[in-house]
Amino acid sequence: MKNAKIRIASCALLLSIGLSTLVGCGGGSSEQASTSGSSPDSAKKADPVELTVEVFDRATPGYQADNNFQTKWIQDNFGTPNNINMKFIPILRTQEVEKLNVLMAANQAPDICFTYNDGVIYNYVKSGGLTDLGPILDEYGTNLKKYLGDELLSYGKFDGKQLAVPAKRVIEGCFAAYIRKDWLDKVGLPVPKTTEEWYTAMKAFADKDPGGLGDKNIPFAIWADPNNINWTSSMLLESFKEKITEEQRMTLPNWVVPGFKEGMRFMNKLYSEGIISPQFTLDKDGKQMEKDIAQGRVGFIINSYDFPLRPVPGVLTELQKNIPGADFIECDPFTNYEGKHPKMKYNPNGLYIVVPKSSKRAVEAIKYLEWMSDPEVLKFLQNGIKGEQYTDEQDGIPLNFFTNDQLPDDKKANFTDLSIIVNGKEFGDQERNIKSASYGYPGFEDRFQKAYEISLTDANYMPHFDSVIESQAKYSKTLADKDVEIFVKSITCKPADFDKTYDSLVADYMKAGGQEIVDEKLNILKSAK
C-alpha cells in the first residue's frame, strides 16, 4: 500500500475545537527574511526585531515564566548576537488550548506556538492558519533537521507541507503492569507470564484474600476516566485482538476490531467474579485507586510504566510504609494469539511546534530552534548550572537536583518547557537518556529501567492520518461519551446479557458517527494508493 499520507502518531484523543474564526489566521508573511538574516555588520546597524515565544506557566511559586535566569541566558546567547529581542508569552498550562485558540483566531498568537493536542493542530491546518516551514528549514535549519531526522519531521507534514516541527520524544514507553509480589508469595504462585497465569493469580487473590481485607480486597484496580477510558485495562484488551489487516488497523475503532469484544467479555467475567472493584465506575480521575494502592488494598494494576515508582504521588513508597514487606513489582503478563505482549507506545513526536501564518518571524523562529539543537544549549536549558541547580554529575549526566522550593527565586528553573525541540532530557544516545530519566526515581532506578523495558516490549504506535479526518472532529465529543457508556455497561452488565448489551451499544456508536469516520478513512486510504 502506497500510504504516503499516513503516518504513525499520537494516541491523544482528537478533540473537536470548532474554530470557525480561525480563517482570520491567514495574515501575511512577506517579511520572513528579516534583518537577522543579514550580514553581521548590517545587523548591528539595524533595529532589533522581536521574536515572541509561547512558554507554559505552571504557576510555580516564585518563578516568573517569562523572566528568569534561563530566559535571560537565551537573550544573551541567542537573541543579542542575532539582533533579536526575545519575548516570552506565558500561557497557563491548564488553559493552553483555550488561550492558544483565542490568540490564533485574533492573529495575536506568538511567533512560536506549540501544543500536544492533535485536534488543535488539525483545525489550524484545516483553516490554513500555519506557515509552511519546509523551505525555511532547508535554508536555516540544517542541524535541526539532522537532529530530528526525516522520519520524525514527517509527523509534522500535512498534505505534503511542513506545517509543524515535531519535538523529539525521548521516552516512548507508555504502559507496564504491576503485581503484589508479597500476595503472590502468600498464595504460592509465580509472577505471571501469560494471560492464563494472570487469571489464576487474580482468582487466588479474590478467593484467598492474601491481604486479609474482606470486602475491601481489590485484586485488579481500574478506573473510568472519561478521557482515557481504556487506560487501566489497555494491555489486557490489546492481547485479545486477532490478526487484522493494515486497512482494519488504520480505520476501525477498537469496539469493532476482531477479538476486542472477547476482551471486553473477559473484563465482564472479571467483574462478575469480584476481581474488579464494583466501585470502579465512581473513580473518574484515579485518585481513589492511588489511595487503595497506598493502603495495601490492590493486587494488580495496569498504568503508566513508571506510575508506582514516581516520587509524586509516591504510591509504592507509601505502600511500603503502610504495609511492611509489601511490594508491587513490574510484570508483562498478557499474551496474544502469537504469544506476544502487545501494547501501545507513544509516537516519536511530542509537541507540535508551529508558526502562525500571521507571523512575520518564521526565519527567526527556525533560527532559534536551530540554535537550540546544539547539545550544550540543550544541556543548559534542561539542567541549569552545576552548583546552582544540581550538585553532581555522573558520566556527564547531572544529578542531585535542588527542587524549586529549595532555591531562591532568581535560581528557580523550568527544565521542560524551554527546550521545546525535545520532550525528555537528551544526552546524545538512548542508553544515557534512560539512565538520566531513572535518576528521577531515587531508590527505584533499576526498577525504572526494567519497567521501561517492559513498556517497549512488542509495543506499537497508534495509527494516524496526516489529513484532517473531518468526521472525527465532528463526532469526537459524542463518540467519547459513548466510549464511556460502552466500557462501563459492558463490564457491569450480567454475563448473560453481555452480547445483547455490547452489540446494541456498539451499533449505536457506529450510527452516531463511527461508521462515517471509518468510511472517510477508507476513502483517504484508497486515494493514497
HELIX and SHEET records of a PDB file:
HELIX    1   1 SER A   20  CYS A   25  5                                   6    
HELIX    2   2 THR A   35  GLY A   37  5                                   3    
HELIX    3   3 PRO A   40  LYS A   45  1                                   6    
HELIX    4   4 PHE A   69  ILE A   74  1                                   6    
HELIX    5   5 GLN A   75  GLY A   79  3                                   5    
HELIX    6   6 THR A   80  ASN A   82  5                                   3    
HELIX    7   7 ARG A   93  GLN A   95  5                                   3    
HELIX    8   8 GLU A   96  ALA A  105  1                                  10    
HELIX    9   9 ASP A  118  SER A  127  1                                  10    
HELIX   10  10 GLY A  134  TYR A  140  1                                   7    
HELIX   11  11 THR A  142  LEU A  148  1                                   7    
HELIX   12  12 ASP A  150  LEU A  153  1                                   4    
HELIX   13  13 SER A  154  GLY A  156  5                                   3    
HELIX   14  14 LYS A  181  VAL A  187  1                                   7    
HELIX   15  15 THR A  195  LYS A  208  1                                  14    
HELIX   16  16 GLY A  214  LYS A  216  5                                   3    
HELIX   17  17 TRP A  231  SER A  233  5                                   3    
HELIX   18  18 SER A  234  PHE A  240  1                                   7    
HELIX   19  19 GLU A  246  THR A  251  1                                   6    
HELIX   20  20 ASN A  254  VAL A  256  5                                   3    
HELIX   21  21 PHE A  260  SER A  272  1                                  13    
HELIX   22  22 PHE A  280  LEU A  282  5                                   3    
HELIX   23  23 LYS A  287  ALA A  294  1                                   8    
HELIX   24  24 PHE A  307  LEU A  309  5                                   3    
HELIX   25  25 VAL A  315  ASN A  322  1                                   8    
HELIX   26  26 ALA A  362  MET A  372  1                                  11    
HELIX   27  27 PRO A  375  ASN A  383  1                                   9    
HELIX   28  28 ASN A  404  GLN A  406  5                                   3    
HELIX   29  29 ASP A  409  LYS A  411  5                                   3    
HELIX   30  30 GLN A  430  SER A  438  1                                   9    
HELIX   31  31 GLU A  445  LEU A  456  1                                  12    
HELIX   32  32 GLU A  470  THR A  492  1                                  23    
HELIX   33  33 PRO A  495  ASP A  497  5                                   3    
HELIX   34  34 PHE A  498  TYR A  509  1                                  12    
HELIX   35  35 MET A  510  GLY A  514  3                                   5    
HELIX   36  36 GLN A  515  ALA A  528  1                                  14    
SHEET    1   A 2 ILE A   6  ALA A   9  0                                        
SHEET    2   A 2 MET A 462  PHE A 465 -1                                        
SHEET    1   B 2 VAL A  49  ASP A  57  0                                        
SHEET    2   B 2 ILE A  84  LEU A  92  1                                        
SHEET    1   C 4 CYS A 113  THR A 115  0                                        
SHEET    2   C 4 ASN A 349  VAL A 354 -1                                        
SHEET    3   C 4 VAL A 165  ARG A 169 -1                                        
SHEET    4   C 4 VAL A 422  ASN A 423  1                                        
SHEET    1   D 2 LYS A 157  PHE A 158  0                                        
SHEET    2   D 2 LYS A 161  GLN A 162 -1                                        
SHEET    1   E 4 ILE A 218  ALA A 221  0                                        
SHEET    2   E 4 VAL A 298  SER A 304  1                                        
SHEET    3   E 4 PHE A 175  ARG A 180 -1                                        
SHEET    4   E 4 PHE A 328  CYS A 331 -1                                        
SHEET    1   F 2 LYS A 343  MET A 344  0                                        
SHEET    2   F 2 ALA A 459  ASN A 460  1                                        
SHEET    1   G 2 TYR A 390  GLN A 394  0                                        
SHEET    2   G 2 ILE A 397  PHE A 401 -1                                        
END                                                                             
